[in-house]
Amino acid sequence: MWQYILEEEIEVPSIYLAHEREVFKRDGMLYAASEFVTRDDGDSDPFTTSVRYRTVGDMSCTGAVASAATTLDEVVAEIAATNITERGETRADDRVTEAAMEDRKVAGYF
């Protein structure tokens, strides 16, 4: 998908490119430090670092990845070099239970 976006010169929202953001670490994933995301006892203290979002969703269940990719060329190179899927690296619900997203649906999340 990213290769296609690059080749077709499709403009993407800046959140997909690396930028400085205050985050905290939970279970190896970076979450946005925000009043809308409840921190747990085991979470790190918030810190500022360069991150980008490989997918965009609700900040309570979508993580960022450490990244310096500020152009589409750099994003494509970064993704080509990783062994972790975008969903696997950034979807927090998958780390809770296999049915976490389905549980959210039942609870009226969608």
N, C-alpha and C positions, 0 to 999 in steps of 0.2 A: 504494500500500500504506500509506504513512504517513498519508495523508488518511483512509483507512478506520480505521486504528488510533486516530487523533484523534477521529473522529466517533463511534466505538463505545466510546470511553474505555477502551481495552484497555491494561492495565498492561504496560510493557516493562522489561527489565532496565536498570539505571542506566548500563551501559557504552554504551548508545546515545545517552546525553545527555552534553553536554560536561562534562569534569572535568580537573583539573590532572594531568599525567602527564609523566614523564621520557621523552623521545623523542630520536631522532637522525634526520637527513635523509640519504636515499639516493635518487638519481635523481628528486628532486622529491617523494618520498613520505616520510611520517613513520612510523617504526617504533618500537615500544616498546623502550626500553633495558632489556634483560633478559639474564640469564645464558644464556637459551635461544636468543637471537638473536645470531649471530656478526656482528661489525662488520667491514667491509672497509676497506682503506686510504683509499678516496675518501669514506667516510662522514664526516658532520660530528661534532663532539663532542656528547655528550648535553646536552640542555637541557630545562627544564621549561616547558610551555605548556599552554594549554587546548585539548583535542582531544576528539573523539568518534569512535566507530566506526560507519561507515555500514553495514557488514556485520560479522559476528563470525565469526572462523575462527582458524586456527592463526596465532600471532603471528609466525612466521617468514615468512609469505606474505600477511599481511593488514595493510594500513596504516591509520593514523588520518588524520583531516583536522582542520586547525586550525578550531576552532569555539567559539562562545560560546553555542550553543543548549542551554539547560538545561531547556527545557520542550518538550512535543510540538508546541505551536503554533510555537515557534521552529525546531524541526527541519523542519516542513512548509514554513515560509517559506524556510529555507535551501536545501532541496532544490529548491523551485520556482524559485529564482533561479540555479541552477547549470546549466551546459551540459555537464557531465561526468557520465557515468553512475556509479552507486555502484561497480559492478565496475571500471570504467575508472580510477577514482581511488584505489581501495584494494587491488586484487589485484595483488600484486607479481609473481606468476608470469607474468602477461601482459606484463611488461616484460622478462622473461628471454628467452623464445621463445614462439612461438605454441602450441607443444606442451608447455610446461613442466608443466602439470597432468597431462597424459597421461603424461609421463615419470615424475612422482611416483607415479602409479598403478602403472606397470610396476615401479617400485622397491619396491613394497609399502607406500606411504604410506597407502593406504586399506585 
